[in-house]
Amino acid sequence: MFFHLVQAGDELPVNEIQRVLRLPAPTLSHHLDALDKAGLIHRRREDRFIYSSVRRDIVVDLVRLLTACC
């Protein structure tokens, strides 16, 4: 799910993520909540849609950390 958001490069509506990854809504919601709480994604509501996007600043820091350690 996180990799899919990284590849998208822009925010995606939750229903699009669900369609592509073929996940049940409760599973998707659970994982998006975990990514949000970890600070890896940003979520926003517009009308009845929720959009998710990767926090690029955090991803860049994470990649730096991982490449420095490995």
N, C-alpha and C positions, 0 to 999 in steps of 0.2 A: 504494500500500500504506500509506504513512504517512498520507495523507489519510483513508483508510478507518478507520484506527485512531483518528485525531482525531475523526472523525464518530461513531464507536461510543461514545466517552465512557467506556468501561469496558474492562477487559481482555477479550481474545478468545482462544479456543483457536486454535492454528495451523491445525487442520483446517477451522475455520470461515472463516478468512481465505483459505485455499486454495480452498474451495468457492465463495466469493463472487467472488473475483478470477480464478478458473480458471487458476491458475498451476501448473506442474509443481513438485513438492516440492523438487527441488534449487534451482530458481530462487527460490522463496519463502524457503528457508533462507538462501541467499546474501544476499538483500536484507535479511532480518531481522537477519542477522549484521552487515551494514554499518550498519544503523540503531542496533543495540545498541552497536557500537564507537564510533559517533559520539555516543553518549550521548542519543539522541533517544527511545529506548524502554527499557522495563524488561521483562525476561522472567523467568518463574519456572516451575519444574516442580512438578507435583502428580501423583503416581503416574506414569502413562505419558503424561500430557498436558503440553504446554508452552503457557503463556499469555503473551500480549504485550499491553502497554499503553503509551500515550504518557506520557512524563515531562512532565507539565503545566508544571512550573516552567521547564523548558528551552524548551518551546514558547512560553510567555508572553515569555520573554527574546528568543527568535528573532523573534517578531512585532514586539516593540518595536524591535529592531534594524532590521528590514526597513522598518518604517513610518517610522523616523527618517531612513533613507537615501534613500527613494524619494519 
